[in-house]
Amino acid sequence: MINSNNGVIKKLQSSLDGTVQYGLPMGSSIINLNNLINKKIKLSFSGDIFCVKCNNKIKKTFAQGYCFPCFRDAPETSECILRPELCRAHEGESRDMEWSKQHCLTKQYIYMSFTGNLKIGVTRNTQIPTRWIDQGATKAIILCATPNRYLAGVIEVYLKQFYSDRTHWIKMLSGKFEEPDFDRCYIEAKKHLNENFSEYITDSQWVDIKYPIESVPEKIKSFSFDKEPNYEGILTGIKGQYLLFKENIVLNIRKHTGYKISLEY
């Protein structure tokens, strides 16, 4: 190990260029993780955590990287982030209307993805395909487009009677699942939507997503810097927001957003 970087980490950055390309934001640098696959790396937690919003030093994070005051007050942690149907920006209510104009009052997509199970979700138009990659989806397709987050949430709630809105992360990482007939699933979803939301349906194609994975852990064991400050192992793949290691260990980078980490390789 002759190279090292350190700094506060944030969620993995990604781009879809054949195989997903991953970068780890660490301080002022972005580490190309694809280049580190099949190499031994060492990650060490300094013990310091900083809020990703206000940069204050904190003892624990809320909602993946926020101090409690920012978690309580910041628009990024509004209720409608997890439950779009609760958004009220279209009625002029928001923690920050300028923020909502860019994130809630813009085109939103209701999508279907496959993460080991078929699921649905909502994201704004600028987050495709990032949202799908973050979830570890191997296939995804846009079902509807709406002019605001609230309406997208209403459609998502309607679709929940037919589909899950959850990703089972262990199943997603294991790769041990059977794929459905995707074309049939898409046709069925549009039939459901035709009953009440036909004007928002879009004609789309399934997007295939391939991840940089050499091998998958046989038995998945989650690693947390809250329990152990150091981990050293051979990186064998990356999927969603997880680093996969040869020793059956997986590390959720997003969970540790705001942690000051050093990386040696």
N, C-alpha and C positions, 0 to 999 in steps of 0.2 A: 504494500500500500504506500504509494509515493505522492498521491494527490489528496488534498483536503479542502473542504469548504465548511463554513459555519454561518449560522444566522437563523432568524425566525423563519419558519416554514409556513407555506400556505398550501391550499389544495393543489393537486397536480394540474398542470396545464396540458392540454391535449389537442391534437389535430389529426384529421383522418386523411392519410396519404398512403393508400394501400393498407398497410398495417398502421394501427394507431401509433403516433409519435408522442412520447411523454416528456415533459419537463418538470422538474421540481423547483419551484421558487424558494430560494434560500437566501435571506437577506437581500442584497442587491443583485444576486446572480440567479441564473436559471440553469440547473444541471440537466444535461441530456441523459435521461435514464436508460433509453434504449441501448446506448453504448455500454452500459454497465451490466447487461444481462449475461449470465454465465461467469461473472466475476465476483470475487469476495469483496464485500463492503462492510464497513463498520459505522453504525449510527449511535451517537451518544447524546443524551439529553443533559443540558447544563443545569436544569432545575428552574430555569427562568421561563415564565410564560407572559406574553404580552397580548393585550386586546387588539384584534385586527382592525377595530374601528377607531379607537382613541389612542392606542399605543401605550396605555398605562400598564404597568407591571401588575400582575394579578396572581392569585393562588390557584384558581381554577377557571375553566371556561364554561360558557353557556352557549348552546346552539352552535357549537363548533367554531370557537374562536373569539367570543365576545365576553367582555366583563358584564356583570349583572346590570349596571345602569344602561349600557348600550343595548343589551338584550331586551331590556324593558322599553327603551325609547327609540331605538334606531329603526328606520323604515325597512332595513334589510331583514329584520326579525319580526315583522308584522305577522299577525295571525294568518293573513292571506298567503304567506309564503308556503305554508303547509296545507292550508285549506283555502284555495282560490275563491270558493263560493262565498267566503266571508269578506271579500274585498269590497270596499265602499268608495273607492277613488272616483268611480263614475258618478257618485252622488256628491262629490266634493269633500269627502272625509278621508283623511290620511295623516299619518305621522309627519309626512313631508310631501306636499303636493308636487313639488318639482321633481322629486325622485319618482313619485308615482306616475307622472306624465311620461317618464322614460321607460318605466318597468311594468306598469299596470294598464295604462291607457294607450297601449300600442298593440299591434297584432299579436295574438296568442294562438298557440297550436295545442290541440288535443291530439295525442299520439297513442299508438299501440306499439309496445316493444316486447322483446323476448329476452328475459334474463334468467332462463331456466324454467320460468313460468311466464305465461302470457299476461301482460299487465297494461294498464292505461295510465296516462299522466298528462300534465299541463306544463308548458313552458313557453316563454316568449320567443318570437321568431329568430332573434339573434343568438339563441342558445342551441340551435340545431347545427351540428350533431353533438355538441359538447354535453348536453344533458343526457343523451343516450349513452355516451361513452362513460360518463361519471357513474351511471347505474350498472355498467358492465353488460349492456345489451349486445347481443350478437346480430339481431335484426330489429329494425324499427320502421314505422311508417306513419305519416301524418294522416289523421282522419278528418279533422275539421280546422277551420281558421275562424277566429272571432276578433272583434275590434277591441275587446278589453278582457281583463283577467276574470272579472266576476262572471261574465257569460260563459267563459271557458270552464270555470268551476262548476257552474250549473250543469253543463253538459257532462263533465266528469262524474258528478254525483249521480246523474241519470245512468251512466254507463257502469257504475259500480255494482248495479244489480246483476250485471252479466260478467264482469271482469274484476280482477283484483287490482288494487293500486299500490301493491307492496312488492318489493324485491326481497326474495329470500337469499341473503348474501352468501350463506354457506353453499347452498345449491348452485348459485351463480358461479362461485369460484371453483367448485368441484368439477363442473362440466359434465356431471352425470345426470343427464336428462334426455328425454325424447322430444324431438321437434314435432310440432303439429303441422298440418297442411296450412301454410301461411296464406296462400291465396284464398282458401275457403274461409279462414278466420277474418280476413279483410272484408270479404263479401258479406259475411254475417254481421260484422260491426256496422257496415253501411246500412244494412237492413234495419238494425236497431235504431240507427240515427234518423232514418227516413221517416220514422213515425212522428218525431217532434222537431227535428233540427236539420231538415234536408237542405235548407238554404246555406248552411255553413259547411257542408261536406266538400272536401277537396279530392280530386283524383290524383292519387300518388302511387309511387312504386316503393317496394321494400328496399331498404338500405342495408347492405351487409357490412358488418363491422368485425374486423379481425384484430386480435390483440397480440402483442409481442410476448408470447409464452412458449418457453422451451419445455417445461414440465409443470404439472400441477401437484400440490401436496396431496399425499394419499389420505392423511388425516389432518384436517385443518385445525390449527391452534392459533388463536389470536394473541398477538403481542401488544403490550401497552407500556409506554414510558412511565405511566403513573405507578407501575409496579416494579419495573426494572429500568435503570437508566441507560443501559447499553445493550446493543445487539450486534452480533457479527455473524455473517453467513453469506452463502452464495445466492445471488439474486437469479431466479429462474423465470420470472415473468412479471407482468403488470396487467391488471385488469380492473376496470372501474377506478376506484381510488385506492386500490390495494397493491402493495408490493408482495410478491410471492417468493418464498425462499425454499431452498432444497431441504431444509430440516423440518419441513411441514409447518413452518411459521408463516403467518400472514400479518402484515402491518397496514392498518387503515391510516393513510396519511391525513385524510380530511379530519378525522377525529382529533388529530394532534395539531391542527391549525393554531398558530400563535406560539408554539413551543420553539425554544431556541435549541437548535440541533447542530451537531457537527457531523460531517460525512467524510469518511476516509475510504479511498479505493486505489 
